[in-house]
Amino acid sequence: MSAPIDEVAAGVAAVAIAQDSPDAGGEQVVTPWDVAGGADGKIDYAKLVDDFGCSTIDDALIQRIEKATGCRAHPFLRRGMFFAHRELDQIVTAYEKGEKFYLYTGRGPSSEALHLGHLIPFHFTKWLQEAFKVPLVVQLTDDEKFLWKSLKLEDARRLARENAKDIIACGFDPRRTFIFSDVNYMCTPFYLNVLKIAKCVTFNAARGIFGFAGESNIGQIGFPPTQAAPAFPDCFPHLFGTDKKSLRCLIPCAIDQDPYFRMTRDAAPRIGGHKPALIESRFFPALKGESGKMSASDPSSAIYVTDTAKQIKDKVNKYAFSGGRLTVEEHREKGGDLDVDISWKWLNFFMDDDEELKAIGDAYGSGAMLSGEIKKKLVECLTPMIVAHQEARARVSDAVVDQFFSTAPRDFPSMFGELSGDAPAPAEGPVSFQGGEHLVASNAPVARTDGGGAEGGADTAVQAGGGDAPLSKNALKKLQKEKEIAEKKAKKAAEKAAAKAQ
Ligand code: TRP
């Protein structure tokens, strides 16, 4: 590779830059809501890893992933865009031993159209899902965006559904993917986790982690457990059953989300769950240069998934920050500056072919290739990708969205391992997006209630986390009965659907 990955500079993806943040004062600031580079405007990722206490992903870990999955690592992994982790090695070890896990990621639906940076975690998550052959839950935090942005709640909910179409267009399989909006899905199993986590976190701790202040609205202060909870499988009994410890969780995210999951990992043992593992990305550099901001209010600052071929070409030519020299003579002599050139950085994200990429880096870096020429390469790389996205999105009907949002109980074992054939067409008729204690996946792990299980049954959780009384024997019996009925119903529905499909 011609440019060390460490030099893929900080731009900003889904976060706002707090350049004028009063506390920044030349110090870099990274929270889920504000990202500001240090004095030079750049993010010092080594410092971030140090400050946050996560680890960097090394070649040995990448090789272990390739070996365990039998898949060549995704370019985002090979080229260091996903560069940091927490206990990813432990997930791989568990996977090697045949233990199951699920993926959890999310998006705050705050804008109509996604830009390229927004797609990165989803493309990578799709690769993880296919490599490991595991289920995925996607949280749309319409509540979070309502609480933080000047956005009507109705609009946040509508955007959640619109953004879901772009997420689905990345190619997830509905048989093992569940997408939910917080406002729609918040239900007893989810809320039980929210409450237990919330009780573990003092206001002082939250202020330390997130920087809450007296002016923060109390919805914001109360929100973090809602993003934490989906890291525990019993939030989703219709997918994973009722045992909090039955599955480990791996969270792909941008590194600005780390504070949420540091909090989650602290709370995990206290509520009787596994600590979720994390795989974390750098920020995607903005079109106008590494320390710039990609913002919905400045359409020239980013490439959107809705842009036309002409818009892509015009924006790249006009705005992509260039490391080219002032004159052709100077450029031929010194070569382009790969450290700052956005076309080069973006090609590193999106060009699959390692050899072609290297050839471009060598030619541009030596001066044989001019700025206009590397821009052309970028346009040729981006245009088919965005056209393909637009075509895939156009195929996502309302019924398909409903299919991904549906809380109908699944068959637990069938979400892992190889899937055969194509995904079924969405069912006709009304679909529920609401979860419930009694919607339990068939053949799924069930919480142990005898108290004698390994560290983590439901009772342990209850005693350690919240001090609320465990359910009575009768109540448990009733739950079991209801579960059996739900299973039978689910089985019948599945048979019916299968019959129909033939
Ligand atoms: N807070 C994230 C955002 O604003 C959305 C989100 C929710 C998320 N849950 C997540 C992101 C899990 C990554 C992983 O974009």
Residues whose N, C-alpha, C, O or C-beta is under 5 A from the ligand:
A	BS01	LIG	Y104 T105 G106 R107 G108 Q139 T141 Q227 P252 C253 Q257
